[in-house]
Amino acid sequence: MKMKKSLFAFSMILTAAFFTMPAYLNAQESYNYYALDYFKKSLECLISGDYDNAILNCSQVLIRDPNSAVTYTIRARSYYEKGDMVRAIDDCTKAINIDRNNVSAFIIRAKAYTSRNDSVRAGRDWLTVLRLNPDNAEAKFFLEQVE
């Protein structure tokens, strides 16, 4: 008897999941649309120098898409421009953990480390930048200064 009740309950769960799936997918599409809209706004704010709103819009994107390395990088750049090196480094690290080839995140983090007089960590990031992009003049310049 318990087995029949368990099978019945399981079949009800599957049925409910089957019928709610289209609504869930439509909600996800809507969710992604809003993430894209916030992403566009964050770029506009970054370009115009409105770093506070860039950060707010990036945060909205990350609520909807927590694995967006590009969004973490944009928010890190905004924090960097505001002088908040701790948050800039934190967001760059999150971006790099998602995308190990994110040259922009390595550059911003290297600059933030340099601002904090942490030349060892900055140097490691600049070396990574050169490994990923051997022609990067900024990384070459920094490493020449350290030698």
N, C-alpha and C positions, 0 to 999 in steps of 0.2 A: 504494500500500500504506500509506504514512504517513497518507494522508487517511482511509482506513478505520479505522485504529487511533485517530486523533484523534476521529472521529465516535463510535466505540465508547466511548472514554473519556468523552467529553462526555455520551453517553446514560446511562452508568453514574452519572455525577455527578447528572444530573437525576433519575434513578430514586431514588437514595439521598436526595436532597433531598425528593422527593415523599413518600417513606415516613417520613421523620423529622420532617416538618413538624408533624403532630399532637402528637408528643411535645414538640417545641419550644414550640408554642403552650400546651400544658398547663403546661410549666415556666414560661413567661412569666406565666400566670395565677397560679401559685403564688408567683412572685417578687413580683408586684404585691400579692398578699394580705399577704405579709410586710412590704412597704413600708408598706401601710396600717396594719398593726398597730404598727410602729415609729412611724409618724406620730401615731397616737392616744396612744401612750406619751409621745412628746415633748411633746404639748400638755398632758397631765396633769402632767408634770414641770415644765413652764414655769409652769403655774397654781399649783402647790404650792410653787414657789420652789426646786425641785431642779434648778438650772441645769446642773450637771455631767451628770446623766443626760439632761436635755433635749438637751444637745449631743451626747451619745453616740447617742441615738436618732435625732436628725436626721441624724447622719453615716451611720447605717445606711440611712435612707431615701434619702439622696443617692447611696449606692453603687448602689441599685436604680433610682433615678429622678433622674439628675443635672440634670434640667431643671425641678425643682420650685422655683419662685420662692417659694412660701409656706414651704417647708421652710428655704430659705436665710434667710428673714425671721425665722422662729422661732429658728433657731440664732443669728442676729445679735442678736436680743433677749436671748437667754441670755448671749451674750458681753458684751453691753452691761451687763446686770445684774451680771455678775461683775467688771466694770471693765476688761475687755479690749477697749479701743476699736479697736485695730488690726484684730483679727479681726472685730469687729462691722462696721466700715466695709467690710472685704473681702467679707463675706457679703452685706451690703446691696448693694454694687456688683454682685455676681453676680446677686442677685435682680432688680435693676433692669435689668441686661443681658438678662434673660429676659423681664421684664414691665415695660415703661416706664411703666405706670400704677399701679405698686405703691406706693400712698401710705404704707403702713406702713414700707416699706423706706426711703423718703425721710425719714420722720420719725425713725426710729432713727438713720439715718446723720447727719442734721442734729444730733441730740442728741450723737452721738459726736464729731462735728467740734467742737461747742461745748465739750465736755469737754476737747478737746485745744487749746482756744483758737484754733481755725481758723474765725474768724467769716466769712471770705469764702466758703469752701466751705459752711459751715452756712447762710449767707444764700441761696446759690444753691439749696440743697435746700429751704429754707423757701419760697422763691418758687415752686419747682416744686410743692410741696404745695398752695399757694394756687391755682395754675393748675389742678391736678387736683381740688381740693376748696376752693372759694372761701370756705366757711364755717368752715374750720378755725381755731379760736380759738387754739390753741397757736402756729401759724405766725404769725398776726396779732400775738400778744403778742411773739414774738421779734423780728419785724421792726419793731415800734414801739420796742422797746428799743434797736435799732441806730440808728434815725434820729436 
